């Protein structure tokens, strides 16, 4: 049974008081006689609330009539109830927040203790307790991050124990992030504990809005095979909505562009695909007006135009020293539309080869290889092929890695 002290309940009681309030001598006399009847029913135990559970309105009418309750008395009761609500509301809200915090801490500690994680050490628990007591969780995270980043040149050489401490503290505050990334990784039995720790640390310390976008869509796609099946190159497959990796080293701790670059790169393709919904990519659906075009364009159109403008400038630079007149747009079209090279003159083919060689040199290295992925995708993998982007790929795979 619910004790209802809402405005609707109060209004209903007022209406019932109007019904049982006598008007004139004869109604008052009849009310007086009726009240004695209610007193008698109450005395013999017939006027109990448990006898009216299926008709509580009738019970209210009889009690209001018996006691001659006024609207002023009802107002006073509701005011006292409101005062009690106000008095205990904030303490109860505070208590609820404390209980939620305790729940997060308990979940995090359960993660430490879980035998599969092998993180339960006396030293870690003591360290976490001291850190939280001395400076609080958020300040502890800041201090740990400084120590971790100072402990190595990249995530492979950073202090592993401190990274574990950071992850545990972070998941106390943001348990939903830990749950999401665990869900993605749970189907895999190839990644080492170190891989999982480093991936989590990189994700948790990423700059915004990258981190928020990454976690927003992380459970929209799945992790495919690693180093198994017919995976010739790491890629995201829209058809299966999974990210695949060639082996457990090159896309992870041994990534040539920096540890776990390929992991997050392919996650980026998956994010792009799932942000747009089924059947497309966000970069092909998001539109914005740009003065350069004089119209609304998709993000992909803007990227393509930027790449083609850059390639056009390089073609023009080599065309200046060519022996014959070079059709700059004709050379560019071989990248842009996949026009066959036989359509070019010998001088234009030579310029084209010089352009490819220029980008092979310019886009190499850990800093520029990510740009090489972009140029390779825009030019159907004509640029960047020397560094292994798309070498020997079947056409379907090219479409999936775009």
C-alpha positions in Angstrom: 0.0 0.0 0.0 1.4 3.4 -1.0 0.9 6.5 1.2 0.3 9.1 -1.5 1.0 12.8 -0.6 1.0 14.2 -4.1 -0.9 17.2 -5.2 -3.4 15.0 -7.0 -4.1 13.1 -3.7 -4.6 16.3 -1.9 -7.0 17.6 -4.4 -9.0 14.4 -4.2 -9.2 14.7 -0.4 -10.5 18.2 -0.8 -13.2 17.0 -3.1 -14.2 14.3 -0.6 -14.4 16.9 2.2 -16.8 18.9 0.0 -18.9 15.7 -0.4 -19.2 15.0 3.4 -19.5 18.5 4.6 -23.1 19.2 5.8 -25.1 22.2 4.7 -28.0 23.4 6.7 -29.7 22.1 9.9 -31.1 18.8 8.6 -27.8 17.8 6.8 -25.9 18.6 10.0 -28.3 16.5 12.1 -28.0 13.6 9.7 -24.2 14.0 9.7 -24.2 13.8 13.5 -26.2 10.6 13.5 -24.0 9.2 10.8 -20.8 10.0 12.8 -22.1 7.9 15.8 -22.5 5.1 13.3 -18.9 5.4 12.2 -17.8 5.6 15.9 -19.6 2.3 16.5 -18.0 0.7 13.5 -14.6 1.8 14.6 -15.2 0.5 18.1 -16.1 -3.0 16.9 -13.2 -3.1 14.5 -15.2 -2.7 11.2 -13.6 0.6 10.3 -10.1 -0.6 9.6 -8.1 0.4 6.6 -7.2 -3.3 5.8 -10.9 -3.9 5.2 -11.0 -1.2 2.5 -7.8 -2.1 0.4 -10.0 -2.6 -2.7 -11.9 0.7 -2.1 -9.7 3.1 -0.4 -11.7 6.1 -1.5 -14.8 4.9 0.4 -12.5 4.5 3.5 -11.3 8.1 3.1 -14.9 9.4 2.8 -15.9 7.6 6.1 -12.9 8.8 8.1 -13.2 12.4 6.9 -16.9 12.3 7.7 -16.3 10.7 11.1 -13.7 13.2 12.2 -15.2 16.2 10.4 -11.8 16.9 8.9 -11.4 20.4 7.4 -9.3 21.5 4.5 -7.1 23.5 6.8 -6.2 20.3 8.7 -5.4 18.5 5.5 -3.2 21.5 4.4 -1.3 21.3 7.7 -0.7 17.5 7.3 0.7 18.0 3.8 2.9 20.9 5.0 4.4 18.7 7.7 5.0 15.9 5.2 6.7 18.3 2.8 8.9 19.6 5.6 10.0 16.0 6.5 10.7 15.3 2.7 12.8 18.5 2.5 14.6 17.7 5.8 15.7 14.2 4.7 16.1 14.7 1.0 19.7 16.1 0.9 21.0 13.5 3.5 19.5 10.7 1.5 20.9 12.1 -1.8 24.3 12.3 -0.2 24.0 8.8 1.1 23.0 7.5 -2.3 26.0 9.1 -3.8 28.3 7.6 -1.2 26.8 4.2 -1.8 27.3 4.6 -5.6 31.0 5.5 -4.9 31.3 2.4 -2.7 29.9 0.3 -5.4 32.4 1.6 -7.9 35.3 1.1 -5.5 34.1 -2.5 -4.8 33.8 -3.3 -8.5 37.3 -1.9 -9.1 38.7 -3.9 -6.2 37.0 -7.0 -7.5 38.8 -6.4 -10.8 42.1 -6.3 -9.0 41.4 -9.4 -7.0 40.1 -11.4 -10.0 42.6 -14.2 -10.6 42.5 -13.7 -14.3 43.9 -10.2 -14.0 46.8 -11.1 -11.7 46.7 -7.6 -10.4 46.1 -8.4 -6.7 49.2 -7.5 -4.8 49.6 -6.2 -1.3 51.8 -3.3 -2.5 49.2 -2.1 -5.0 46.4 -2.1 -2.5 48.5 -0.2 0.0 49.6 2.3 -2.6 46.0 2.9 -3.7 44.8 3.4 -0.2 47.6 5.9 0.6 47.0 7.8 -2.7 43.3 8.1 -2.1 43.6 9.2 1.5 46.3 11.8 0.8 45.0 13.5 -2.3 41.8 11.9 -3.6 41.3 9.9 -6.7 41.4 12.6 -9.4 44.6 14.2 -8.0 46.1 10.7 -7.7 45.4 10.2 -11.4 47.1 13.4 -12.4 50.2 12.5 -10.3 50.3 9.0 -11.6 50.1 10.1 -15.2 53.1 12.5 -14.8 55.1 9.6 -13.2 54.1 7.2 -15.9 54.8 9.5 -18.8 58.2 10.3 -17.3 59.1 6.6 -16.9 59.5 5.8 -20.6 59.7 7.2 -24.2 56.5 5.3 -25.2 53.9 3.0 -23.7 56.1 -0.1 -24.2 58.8 1.2 -21.8 56.5 3.0 -19.3 56.2 1.7 -15.7 53.7 -1.2 -16.0 52.8 -1.3 -12.3 51.9 2.4 -12.3 49.9 2.0 -15.4 47.9 -0.7 -13.7 47.3 1.6 -10.7 46.2 4.3 -13.1 43.7 2.0 -14.8 42.2 0.8 -11.5 41.8 4.4 -10.2 40.3 5.5 -13.5 37.8 2.7 -13.6 36.7 3.6 -10.1 35.6 7.0 -11.4 34.5 5.8 -14.9 33.4 2.2 -14.5 31.4 2.4 -17.8 34.6 3.0 -19.8 36.3 -0.1 -18.3 33.1 -2.2 -19.0 33.0 -1.1 -22.6 36.6 -1.8 -23.5 36.5 -5.1 -21.6 33.4 -6.1 -23.7 35.4 -5.5 -26.9 38.4 -7.4 -25.7 36.7 -10.3 -24.0 36.3 -12.4 -27.1 40.0 -12.4 -27.7 42.5 -14.8 -26.1 45.6 -13.7 -28.1 46.4 -10.3 -26.6 48.7 -10.4 -23.6 47.9 -8.7 -20.2 50.5 -6.1 -21.2 48.7 -5.4 -24.5 45.4 -4.9 -22.7 47.0 -2.7 -20.0 48.6 -0.4 -22.6 45.5 -0.2 -24.8 43.5 0.8 -21.8 46.1 3.4 -20.7 46.3 5.0 -24.1 42.5 5.1 -24.4 42.0 6.5 -20.9 44.6 9.3 -21.4 43.6 10.3 -24.9 42.7 13.9 -25.6 39.1 15.0 -26.0 37.0 14.8 -28.0 38.9 11.7 -29.3 38.3 9.8 -26.1 34.6 10.5 -25.9 34.1 9.6 -29.6 36.1 6.4 -29.2 34.1 5.2 -26.2 30.8 6.3 -27.7 31.0 3.8 -30.5 33.4 1.2 -29.1 30.7 -1.4 -28.5 29.0 -0.9 -31.9 31.6 -3.1 -33.6 33.5 -6.3 -32.7 37.0 -7.6 -32.6 37.7 -10.1 -35.3 40.6 -12.6 -35.6 44.2 -11.7 -34.8 46.8 -13.5 -36.8 44.3 -16.1 -38.0 42.2 -17.0 -41.0 42.8 -15.1 -44.3 43.8 -11.8 -42.7 46.5 -10.5 -45.1 46.4 -6.9 -43.7 44.9 -5.2 -40.7 41.6 -3.7 -41.7 38.0 -2.9 -40.7 35.4 -4.8 -42.6 32.0 -3.0 -42.9 30.3 -6.3 -44.0 31.0 -8.0 -40.7 31.5 -4.8 -38.6 34.7 -6.2 -37.2 38.3 -5.0 -36.9 40.9 -7.6 -38.0 44.7 -7.7 -37.4 47.4 -9.6 -39.2 49.3 -10.8 -36.1 49.8 -10.0 -32.4 52.9 -7.9 -32.8 52.9 -5.5 -35.8 49.6 -3.9 -35.0 50.2 -3.8 -31.3 53.4 -3.5 -29.2 55.6 -3.7 -32.3 53.7 -1.3 -34.5 56.2 0.5 -36.7 54.4 3.8 -36.3 54.3 3.6 -32.6 52.8 1.0 -30.2 49.1 0.3 -30.9 48.8 2.9 -33.7 47.2 0.3 -36.0 44.8 -0.8 -33.2 43.4 2.7 -32.9 43.6 3.4 -36.6 41.3 0.5 -37.5 39.1 1.4 -34.5 38.9 4.8 -36.2 37.5 3.2 -39.4 35.0 1.3 -37.3 34.0 4.4 -35.5 33.6 6.2 -38.8 31.4 3.4 -40.1 29.2 3.1 -37.0 28.8 6.8 -36.5 27.0 7.0 -39.8 24.7 4.1 -39.1 24.2 1.2 -41.5 25.3 1.4 -45.1 27.9 4.3 -45.0 30.6 6.2 -43.3 30.2 9.3 -41.2 32.8 11.0 -43.4 30.6 10.5 -46.5 27.4 11.7 -44.8 28.5 14.6 -42.6 28.2 17.9 -44.6 29.4 21.5 -44.0 29.5 24.6 -46.2 33.0 25.6 -47.3 33.8 28.8 -49.2 36.5 26.9 -51.2 33.7 24.9 -52.9 30.9 27.5 -52.7 28.6 24.8 -51.4 28.0 22.1 -48.8 30.5 19.2 -49.0 31.0 16.0 -47.2 34.0 15.5 -44.9 35.4 13.0 -47.4 35.1 15.5 -50.3 37.1 18.0 -48.3 39.8 15.5 -47.6 40.0 14.4 -51.2 40.2 18.0 -52.5 43.0 18.7 -50.0 45.0 15.7 -51.1 44.4 16.4 -54.8 45.4 20.0 -54.4 48.7 18.9 -52.8 49.4 16.4 -55.5 48.6 18.9 -58.2 51.2 21.3 -56.7 53.9 18.6 -56.8 53.0 17.6 -60.4 53.3 21.3 -61.4 56.7 21.6 -59.6 58.1 18.6 -61.6 56.4 19.7 -64.8 58.5 22.9 -64.8 61.7 21.0 -65.5 60.2 18.5 -68.0 61.4 18.4 -71.6 57.8 18.4 -73.1 54.6 20.2 -72.1 52.9 18.4 -69.2 49.2 18.1 -68.9 49.0 18.5 -65.1 45.3 17.5 -64.9 45.8 14.4 -67.0 48.6 13.2 -64.7 46.4 14.0 -61.7 43.5 12.0 -63.2 45.6 8.9 -63.1 45.6 9.2 -59.3 42.1 10.6 -59.0 40.2 8.3 -61.3 42.5 5.4 -61.9 43.0 6.3 -65.6 45.5 4.0 -67.3 49.0 5.2 -67.6 49.2 4.5 -71.4 47.0 7.6 -71.9 50.0 9.7 -70.8 53.0 10.7 -72.9 56.4 9.4 -72.0 57.3 12.8 -70.4 54.1 12.7 -68.3 54.8 9.2 -67.2 58.2 10.3 -66.1 56.7 13.2 -64.1 54.2 10.8 -62.6 57.0 8.4 -61.4 58.8 11.4 -59.9 55.6 12.4 -58.0 55.2 8.8 -56.6 58.9 8.7 -55.6 58.5 12.1 -53.9 55.7 10.9 -51.7 57.4 7.6 -51.0 60.2 9.6 -49.5 58.1 12.4 -48.0 55.5 10.2 -46.3 57.8 7.7 -44.7 58.5 7.6 -40.9 56.5 7.3 -37.8 55.2 10.8 -38.0 54.1 10.8 -41.6 52.9 7.3 -42.2 49.4 8.1 -40.9 49.2 10.7 -43.7 50.4 8.1 -46.1 47.3 6.0 -45.2 45.1 9.0 -46.2 47.0 9.6 -49.5 46.9 5.9 -50.3 43.2 5.7 -49.8 42.5 8.8 -51.8 44.6 7.6 -54.7 43.5 3.9 -54.7 46.7 3.0 -53.0 49.0 4.4 -55.8 50.8 6.5 -53.3 52.4 4.8 -50.3 52.5 1.3 -52.0 56.3 1.1 -51.3 55.7 1.0 -47.6 53.3 -1.9 -47.8 49.9 0.0 -47.9 47.8 -2.2 -50.1 50.5 -4.3 -51.7 48.9 -7.4 -53.2 45.4 -6.6 -51.8 42.4 -8.0 -53.5 39.9 -5.4 -54.7 37.3 -6.2 -52.0 40.0 -5.7 -49.3 40.8 -2.3 -50.8 37.2 -1.3 -50.5 37.0 -2.4 -46.9 40.1 -0.5 -45.8 39.1 2.5 -48.0 
